[in-house]
Amino acid sequence: MNLRNRPSSLIVLMMLLISIVVADTVYASDPGAYFFDMTMGDFPDELIAAKEQGKKGIMLFFESADCPFCIWMKNNVLNQPGVQKFYKKNFLNFQVDTEGDVEITDFNGKTMRQKDFTRINRVRATPTIIFYDLKGRELTKYFGATSSAKEFLWLGEYVEKGIYKKMPFLKYKRLKLKEQV
């Protein structure tokens, strides 16, 4: 390579790197801003808001700050525009800090700390994802990170379409996997 071609090669390389960074930015959106909804921690009020907005229910994402699987979900699943669009359309989505001392009001109107709410909901590992209907009743609970954004969409679809009434999520997931073959 002669010196004359080097600057143009560097420019091409720099443009390629910039386009990759821009593409990542365009296709992945911060879950804090684009997936989770803001809450004052009053879940009875959130149920009213969900009803008024025509949502199917509320999804709670129980997490802890040092949970690698929670971080993976945020960086690989909850930041995907398709996931964000589906969940925003169908659910109000809130974070719950399993170690948090922030007071919330549970679906029954009882005030407690987030970590106590976590214990009452039998969350023992993070992430745990729990869906509630518009009356504050638990519909389904999912433990751990999903394997992909697609699986997380299936989980939302499983609740949104009422399939949880007919079969466990694992069976539904197997059916979805067979459809892809």
Order of alpha helices (4+ residues) and beta strands (2+ residues): alpha-alpha-alpha-beta-alpha-alpha-beta-beta-beta-alpha-beta-beta-alpha-alpha
